[in-house]
Amino acid sequence: MNDPAPQDGKSLSYRDAGVDIDRGNALVSRIGPITRSTLRPEVLSAIGGFSGLCEIPAGYRHPVLVAATDGVGTKLKLALECGRHEGVGIDLVAMCVNDLIVCGAEPLFFLDYYATGKLDLEVAETVIGSIAAGCREAGCALIGGETAEMPGMYGGGDYDLAGFAVGVVERDGIISPDRVAAGDRLIGLASSGPHSNGYSLIRRIVEVSGADLAAPFASGSLGDALLAPTRIHVRAAAALREKLRLRGLAHITGGGISENLPRMLPGGLMARLDAGSWPEPEIFHWLQRAGNVTRAEMLRTFNCGLGMIVCVAREDEAEALSLLRDVGEEAFVVGTVAPGGDVGATVVID
């Protein structure tokens, strides 16, 4: 039996199937200068190899590697709808490195995965430039990644992003729940908006409310408010670690305040937050009104204005606030750690 052949007799190529290798090579050439702007002295490789190489920085006595991975999620659908790709790479980096720093780690390097139905060089370069901007903000090197053109998997100009970050921490400097004690103070770091969480609900609220993403909102448009890049808290955590013995850090990500703050606490302790102690960006009030969302659902879905919560000893409160504000953070004392809670620590917001 003869193998089947195209009816017109044409010789098929990868490009005919929707994958353009030359376009992929052109992207690698374009992003070379972008990635070089993120490099640290420990990086031993350049973009274009099969893998990235990075030494552990000098000075660590017993280094422990820390890894985190995440994506941007359906926030990308809004970015595509608005034609706004300048901030999603920052989101990608932030969601990974903000997870790294809660255990006391210093981010070292980052890798990205960019998958699309058809590679658009301009969009891809913008997205990867945004990833590099996030890496510079976090002090980590973009040492590699993967661009995949997958027609049939993604439609048209759709794309998806995933990221992977590695950091290092001194073994005796690992921040764990056993540091936290009753009476400790909780300091919240302001978020820029929903960051990169809850966007399936956000998109549903936009849909059912008939909201126009281009409509004026606050100092820009509704789309601007929803696409504000996630804040990266690496410098804040480093400033605190240098001067204080941090008791704990909680990245307020998927699951909101209700689900993430307990991850910082040991059994037998609970967090008591004062609901009026921090300013909540207007976008969260709009989401609650437009979607008729209960307060409990807001708190377990969104960060509601707090991108990270820091735990410090009561006597370190004033110094911690000063250090945070020196590195540009908006910081607020939002509550205390109190006795209570069993194996599953709880959060009470008064």
N, C-alpha and C positions, 0 to 999 in steps of 0.2 A: 504494500500500500504506500503510495507516495504521500509525503508530507504536504499539508495544505499550504497554499501560497496566496498572496493578495490577488484579487481578481484582475486588477489592472497591471499586474506584473511588476509593480514598483517595489524597489528594495526599501524596507522600512528601517528607520533609525530611532534612536532614543528621543530625538527632537520631535519626530512624528507622533510619538506616544505622549508628548507634552512635557518632556524634561529636557532642558537646554543646559548642557554641561558648560558651554562657553559663557552663558550668562552667570552661572555659579562661579566660574573662575574670575569673571569680571568683578563680582561682589567681593571676593577675597582680596583682590587688588585694591578695591576702594576702601575697605575697612582696615587695611594695614596700618595707616597712620592713626586711625581712631584707637585701635587697640594698643598701639605703642604708647599712647598718652596715659594709659592706666598702669603701666608696668612698675613693679617694685624691684628693688635690688636683688631679691632672692630668685626672680624668674630667670630660668636658664634656656627658654625656648622662645620661638616666634610663631605667630599664626601661620598655619599652612601645613604643619606637620601632622602626624597621626595622633599625637597626644601633647599635653603641656607639662612642662617640668618646673617645679618650684621647690627651693630649699626651705627648711624651717628656719626662721630668723635666729640669729645669734642671741645668746643671753638666756635662753630657756634651759633650766636644769633638768626638768622632767616634763617635756612637752606632751600634751595630749591633743590629737587631731579631733576636730569637731566638724560634722558635715550636716548640711541642710539642703533641701530641695523644695521647690514650689513652682507655681505658675501665676499667671495674671487672672485666669478664669474668664468669665463672660463679660468682664469689663472691656475686653477686646471687641466685643460686638458693638458696644457704644462707640469705641474709638473708630471702628470701621465706618459706622453710620455717620459720625461727625467728620470723618476724614482727618482725624487728629492722632498722629502716631508719635509725637514728640516726647510723651511722658511715660508710655507703657513700659519702656525698658527700665526706667527708674523704679516703677512698680515691681518689676521682676526681681531686680537686685534687692530692693528693700524687703520684700517678703521673705527672702532667704537670709540676708545678713541680720535682720532684726530678730530672727529665730536663733541665729548663732550667738549673739551677744548676751542672751539671757543667762547663759551658764558661765559668762566671764570671758568668752573667747574673743580674740582679735581676728577679723576676717583676713585671709591671705589671698585667695584667688577665687575666680568665678568662671563658670562655663555656661554657655547658653545653647538652647535648641530652638531653632526657628523653622517651622514647618508651614508650607503654603501650597495651594493648588497650582499657582503659576507665579514664578518669582518676578516681582516688580523691583527693579534695582533701586529706584528712588525711595520707595517705602521701606525696603529692607535696610538700606543705608541709614535712613532716619531712625528706624527702630534700634539698630545696633549702635548707632551714635548715642541714643538714649540709654542703652545698657552701659555703654562706656561712661557716660555722665554719672550714672548711679554708682559705678565702680570707683570713680574718682572721689565721689562724696564719701563712700564707705572705706576708702583707703585700700581697696583690694584690686588685684590685677585681673584683667580679662585675658586669660591665657589660652582660650580656645573655645570651640563650639561646633555646632553642626547646623548646616542649612539643608533642608530636605524639600525638594519639589515633588509633590505627590498629587498629580491630577487624578480626579476620581475620589480621592479621600477628602479634599477640601474644595469648595466651590469658588470659582472666580478668583477674586483678590483676597479671599479669607486667609487668615494665617493664625497659628497658635504659637505660644511661647512657653518654654519651661527653662528653669535655671537650677544650677547646682553650685553651692558655695562651700568652701572649706576654710576653717579657721584653726587657731591653735590657742591653747590655754595651759598655763602651768598647773600641774596636777593639784597642788595644794591651794590653787586659786580658783578652783571650780566652785561656782555659786550653786548651792543646792538648798532645798527646802529646810534642811536642819539648821540653817543659819537664822531663820526667822523666829522671833519671839513675841509674846504678847506685849503690847505697848509700843511696838515699832510703828513708825509713821509711813503712810503711803502717799507718794508724790506722783501725780499724773503729768504726762508729757502730752501736749496738745497734738491732735491729729490734724491733717489738712482736709479731712472729709472722710468718706467711707473707706479710703485707702483701696484695697483690692478685695474686699469681702462683701458678701451679700448681694452681688450684682444680678443674680437670677431674680431675687425679689425686687431689686431696684428696677430692672427692665420690665418686670411685670407691672409695677406701680406706674411707670411711665406709660405703658401700653393701656392700662385700664383707665387712667386719668386723662388720656388724650393729650398729655403735656407735649409742648414743642421744645425740643432740646436747644433751639436757637433763641428761645424767649429770654428776655432780660431777667437776670437773677443776681442779687447782691451786686458785686462789682463787675460782673461779666454776664454770661449766659448760664442757663440751667446745665447745658452740656459742660461748660467750664467747671462748674461746681462738682459735677459728678466725675469728671476726668482729672481732677487735681491729683498730681502724683503723690504716692505714698511717701511720708517722711521717713528718712533714714536716721536712726538714733545711735549710730556707731560712735560718733565723737562724744555724745553725751555720756554714754556708758563708759568710754575710756577715761573721760575727765573724772568721773565718780570713782572708778577703780583706782586711779592714781592717788587719790587723796583720802579715800574712805574705805572702810570694810563694808561693801555692799551686802545687805541681807538678802535681797531678792530682786528679780526683774520679771515682769510678765508682759509679753508681746500680745496686745489686744488684736487678735486676728480672727479667723473664722470661729464663730461661737460667741463673739462679743465679749463684753466684760464678765458676764455671768459664767461663761465656760472657761475663760482663760486665766482669770485671777486665781482661782483655786489651785491651778497647776503649780503656783509658786509657794503654796502653803503646806506645811505638814499637817497630819491629822491632829485634831484637838484644838486647832486654831481657826478663826474665821476672819474675814475682812468686813469692816463696817465703813461704808462710804457715805459721805454727805452729798446728796444729789445736787445741791446748790453751790458746790464748792468749785466748780469749773464751768467755763462758758461752753455751751454746746453750739456748734456751727449751725446756721439756719437751715442747711441742707437736710439735717436730721429732722428738724421740725416739719419741713416740707414733706419728707418721706412719710412721716407718721400721719400727717393730715391727709395727704393725697392717697395713701393706701389704707387709711383707717387701721393702722397697725397698733396693736396694744403696746403699752410700755414694756411689759415683760418680754415681748417678742423683739422689740427694738434692742433691748439690752443683751439678748442672747444671739442676735444676728449682727449688729453693728458695734463699732467702737464708741459711738455716741460722743465723740470729741476727744477721746484719750487713746493715743496710739500705743503708749506703753505706760505701765505703772511700776514705779520704783519703790522698793522697801528699804528704809534706813533706820538706824537706831534713833530714838527720840532726840538724843543729844547731838546728832549729826544733821538734824533737819535744816537748820539755818544755813550751814555750810553747803549742804547738798543743793539747796535752792539757788544759792549764789553761784555755785559751779555750773549748774545747768543754764542759768541765764547768761553766764559769761560765754557759753558756746552757742548762744542763740536760741535756746529752747524756751518755749512758753511752758512754765511749770507751776503747778498748783498743789498745795496740800489737800488731798481729797479724802483722807480717812485714816483709820488706825487698824492694827491687828489686835484682835481680842480673843480671849478664851472662848471655846465653843466649836461646834462642828465635830464630826466623828472622822471616820476614815476618809470620807468624801468631804473635804472642806467646803464651806459655804460662803456666799457673799450676801450681805444685807445692805441695801441702799435706802437710807432714810430720807 
